[in-house]
Amino acid sequence: MKLTVSQLYEKMFAHMGPQGWWPAENKIEICLGAILVQNTAWANVDKSLENLKPVTNFEGEKVAALSQLELIELIRPSGFYQTKSRAIKELFQLLATYDFDFTKLRQTFGPDLRKKLLALHGIGEETADVLLLYVFDVPVFVADRYAQKLFAALGVVSKNYHHLQQQVSVELTLAQAQEFHGLIDEFGKLYFKTKSFADSFLAGDQLESRL
């Protein structure tokens, strides 16, 4: 069956239900989790967040006040702590400049906000888009590893993150775009790790050539 991206979302939601992504107490915790999850399992991120919570209560000002050395010790379970601690410092310095007013920061930079995030140390395309989607409320498509595998299985082959994102035009609301990312990643964990795509409810489907 030929599907549009919107139809793909609807079919996945109908079969899988709401996923409740991104799991966090507030947007400060989302910012931390988005950086910490790079190149590691979420179980390791949880350990780092458990270290950070009693020290910061996930308050922006308290996170920004931590030195890089303090951050390194707190986030050590997530690995790559030198790069990640610097990324957290730079991101929270930017947020502090705008008094942790995410709406104000988004309105200030407008369509250039993604470039601003990418200019920060340790913030790549996937992390920038997660921040846009879950922190700054911009409905973007996160073309991560699971998305690339899913879309390839549905007939859309991509060279890399940027190439897939350029091919996909997502006409979804903010809530739907947030849910779509969660659905794709949970689908990927099940059918690209535990089971096979051929066993999934999407087996036999193809995406329309013009997305």
Buried (B, 14 or more C-beta within 10 A) or exposed (E): EEBBBBBBBBBBBEEBEEBEBBEBEEBBBBBBBBBBBBEBEEEBBBBBBEBBBEBBEBEBEBBBEBEEEEBBEBBBBBBBBEBBBBBBBBBBEBBBEBEBEBEEBBEEBEEEBBEBBEEBEBBEBBBBBBBBBBBBBBBBBBBBEBBBBBBEBBEBEBEEBEEBBEBBEBEBEEEBBBBBBBBBBBBBEEBBEEEEBEEBEBEEBEBBEEB
